[in-house]
Structures are given as structure tokens and as C-alpha cells.
Amino acid sequence: MNIAVVSYSYTGNNEALAESVAKELMAKHIKVSVKKPITMGSIVMDMLFSRMPKVLPAPDILRQYDFILFFGPVWMGQAASPLRAYLNELKQNPKPYGFLSISGGADGGNPKLSNELLRRTGKQPSILIDQHIAELISPDNPTSRKETSAYRINKNDVNRLTKAAVERIRQSSLYNL
């Protein structure tokens, strides 16, 4: 199976996990970059007005793969804006995909994420992992946004999360197509 790992990371957390999973699956790792710098202000505007920044490489690069794994943060309950063009590409050229995220979680879960992905791609993801940093910092105690924003996953986090993600991916019926 020809797998692409497509990642966007604002803090480096999703990038670290994507790189590790891609290596473990022997998949092509496609790092998304934006033409204009992303700021907290542009994040809010992108989320409020459903904007899509210009990205590289062009989203049609996904056409050569059988299975796409997206890695990126969830902002305001939605997939990070730099991934939107790639998600829209899947709506026009459907194929199985998964979405894996490491994001804050200080304000709770992302119950609308699955519907957001369905709206953008036209189908539910085969795999959805929404890992919250708040759970990595302190699984039993509330964590502030400031703490989750500052947290950078360490090597142990990457190894543990990679193992769990790869296990879920390999258990998927789509992985063996």
C-alpha cells in the first residue's frame, strides 16, 4: 500500500509524531508549509471565516497515494487551516484517510471534529486519533491553555504515541489493501 503522511505543525508536536509514524510505516512524509507566516491572529481569522492559506506542496500530490494519514493540530474544534486544501482534495478525489492530532485539550475534547472532517472530505476518516496535550501533562488534573501551549512532546511521548498510532493503523482493514 502506498501511504502518505501529510503533516502540518505549528509547535512541532504533530511534526515529531508524523515523522516517527512515517518512518515506522515506511510511508512518504509530506510536510505542509504555508506561503505566509501563521500567527495567532491569522489562526483565529482562518477558523472564524473558514479561510484556507496557500500551501506547498500542491494538494494534488495526494492523487498518487492509496491511503492518506493527516497529522495536525485542531484549532477551535476544526482541523488546522493549512490542512484544509488537502482535505478538500480528498472530497474531489476520494480515498481512505486517517486524521491524527496532538492538540491542547485544556478546554476539553473536540466533539465536532469528526463532522468537520466529513464536511471537508465527504467521508468519515478510517482512523481518528485526537490526543490532547492536557492528558500527557496531567491525566487526572485540569491543565491551563498556557501549559498546553508551551508543552513540547518528548522522545518518550513520541515513542509511546507512535506505537499506539501504528497499532491502530495496522489494525485498520484499509491498511492491508
QUIHUQUI-V416416 format. One record per residue. N is the residue number from 1. NEAR is the number of other ideal C-beta (glycine too) atoms within 10 Angstrom. D_FIRST is the distance of its C-alpha to the first C-alpha in Angstrom with 2 decimals. Layout:
n->N near->NEAR d_first->D_FIRST
n->N near->NEAR d_first->D_FIRST
//
This chain:
n->1 near->12 d_first->0.00
n->2 near->10 d_first->3.79
n->3 near->21 d_first->6.07
n->4 near->22 d_first->9.78
n->5 near->26 d_first->12.62
n->6 near->28 d_first->15.64
n->7 near->24 d_first->18.92
n->8 near->26 d_first->22.58
n->9 near->20 d_first->25.19
n->10 near->17 d_first->28.94
n->11 near->18 d_first->30.01
n->12 near->11 d_first->27.25
n->13 near->24 d_first->26.24
n->14 near->25 d_first->22.97
n->15 near->20 d_first->22.24
n->16 near->22 d_first->22.81
n->17 near->25 d_first->20.51
n->18 near->28 d_first->17.67
n->19 near->18 d_first->18.11
n->20 near->21 d_first->18.14
n->21 near->25 d_first->15.04
n->22 near->22 d_first->13.06
n->23 near->12 d_first->14.60
n->24 near->15 d_first->13.91
n->25 near->20 d_first->10.12
n->26 near->7 d_first->10.19
n->27 near->21 d_first->9.14
n->28 near->14 d_first->11.31
n->29 near->19 d_first->14.43
n->30 near->21 d_first->16.33
n->31 near->16 d_first->19.87
n->32 near->23 d_first->21.82
n->33 near->11 d_first->25.44
n->34 near->14 d_first->28.33
n->35 near->8 d_first->31.07
n->36 near->8 d_first->33.86
n->37 near->7 d_first->34.28
n->38 near->16 d_first->33.51
n->39 near->9 d_first->36.58
n->40 near->10 d_first->37.48
n->41 near->8 d_first->39.46
n->42 near->15 d_first->36.66
n->43 near->17 d_first->34.35
n->44 near->12 d_first->37.03
n->45 near->13 d_first->37.62
n->46 near->20 d_first->33.93
n->47 near->16 d_first->33.66
n->48 near->9 d_first->37.01
n->49 near->8 d_first->36.63
n->50 near->11 d_first->32.87
n->51 near->11 d_first->32.70
n->52 near->15 d_first->29.63
n->53 near->19 d_first->30.08
n->54 near->11 d_first->28.97
n->55 near->18 d_first->25.79
n->56 near->13 d_first->24.05
n->57 near->13 d_first->21.61
n->58 near->11 d_first->21.87
n->59 near->22 d_first->19.68
n->60 near->12 d_first->18.48
n->61 near->15 d_first->16.15
n->62 near->20 d_first->13.66
n->63 near->10 d_first->13.52
n->64 near->9 d_first->11.12
n->65 near->20 d_first->8.20
n->66 near->12 d_first->6.36
n->67 near->22 d_first->7.45
n->68 near->24 d_first->10.56
n->69 near->27 d_first->12.54
n->70 near->29 d_first->16.16
n->71 near->30 d_first->18.71
n->72 near->28 d_first->22.33
n->73 near->22 d_first->25.77
n->74 near->23 d_first->27.38
n->75 near->20 d_first->30.66
n->76 near->13 d_first->33.30
n->77 near->16 d_first->30.86
n->78 near->20 d_first->28.49
n->79 near->24 d_first->25.34
n->80 near->25 d_first->26.62
n->81 near->24 d_first->27.73
n->82 near->24 d_first->25.67
n->83 near->26 d_first->22.46
n->84 near->22 d_first->24.08
n->85 near->17 d_first->23.38
n->86 near->28 d_first->19.60
n->87 near->25 d_first->19.97
n->88 near->15 d_first->22.16
n->89 near->21 d_first->19.63
n->90 near->21 d_first->17.41
n->91 near->13 d_first->20.58
n->92 near->11 d_first->20.99
n->93 near->11 d_first->17.40
n->94 near->11 d_first->15.98
n->95 near->16 d_first->12.45
n->96 near->21 d_first->11.54
n->97 near->25 d_first->12.61
n->98 near->24 d_first->14.35
n->99 near->26 d_first->17.56
n->100 near->25 d_first->18.95
n->101 near->24 d_first->22.44
n->102 near->29 d_first->25.21
n->103 near->23 d_first->28.43
n->104 near->21 d_first->32.12
n->105 near->21 d_first->32.93
n->106 near->17 d_first->36.65
n->107 near->13 d_first->37.38
n->108 near->10 d_first->35.29
n->109 near->12 d_first->31.96
n->110 near->21 d_first->30.14
n->111 near->9 d_first->30.63
n->112 near->13 d_first->29.96
n->113 near->19 d_first->26.59
n->114 near->14 d_first->24.63
n->115 near->11 d_first->26.89
n->116 near->17 d_first->26.61
n->117 near->23 d_first->22.82
n->118 near->13 d_first->23.36
n->119 near->12 d_first->26.04
n->120 near->20 d_first->24.08
n->121 near->23 d_first->20.79
n->122 near->13 d_first->22.18
n->123 near->14 d_first->20.20
n->124 near->12 d_first->19.99
n->125 near->21 d_first->17.20
n->126 near->18 d_first->15.03
n->127 near->19 d_first->16.03
n->128 near->16 d_first->19.28
n->129 near->18 d_first->20.85
n->130 near->16 d_first->24.18
n->131 near->21 d_first->25.64
n->132 near->21 d_first->29.25
n->133 near->23 d_first->30.97
n->134 near->23 d_first->34.13
n->135 near->12 d_first->32.66
n->136 near->20 d_first->31.79
n->137 near->16 d_first->35.33
n->138 near->10 d_first->37.28
n->139 near->9 d_first->35.75
n->140 near->5 d_first->39.23
n->141 near->7 d_first->41.18
n->142 near->8 d_first->41.00
n->143 near->19 d_first->39.69
n->144 near->13 d_first->40.83
n->145 near->12 d_first->38.89
n->146 near->9 d_first->40.41
n->147 near->15 d_first->38.99
n->148 near->20 d_first->35.45
n->149 near->13 d_first->35.53
n->150 near->11 d_first->36.68
n->151 near->18 d_first->34.26
n->152 near->10 d_first->31.66
n->153 near->22 d_first->29.17
n->154 near->11 d_first->29.87
n->155 near->9 d_first->27.89
n->156 near->9 d_first->28.43
n->157 near->18 d_first->27.19
n->158 near->17 d_first->24.01
n->159 near->12 d_first->23.38
n->160 near->13 d_first->24.22
n->161 near->21 d_first->22.24
n->162 near->20 d_first->19.10
n->163 near->13 d_first->19.45
n->164 near->13 d_first->20.00
n->165 near->23 d_first->17.18
n->166 near->15 d_first->14.51
n->167 near->9 d_first->16.12
n->168 near->16 d_first->15.99
n->169 near->22 d_first->12.32
n->170 near->11 d_first->11.52
n->171 near->10 d_first->14.17
n->172 near->14 d_first->12.67
n->173 near->8 d_first->11.96
n->174 near->16 d_first->9.19
n->175 near->18 d_first->7.19
n->176 near->8 d_first->7.08
n->177 near->10 d_first->6.39
//
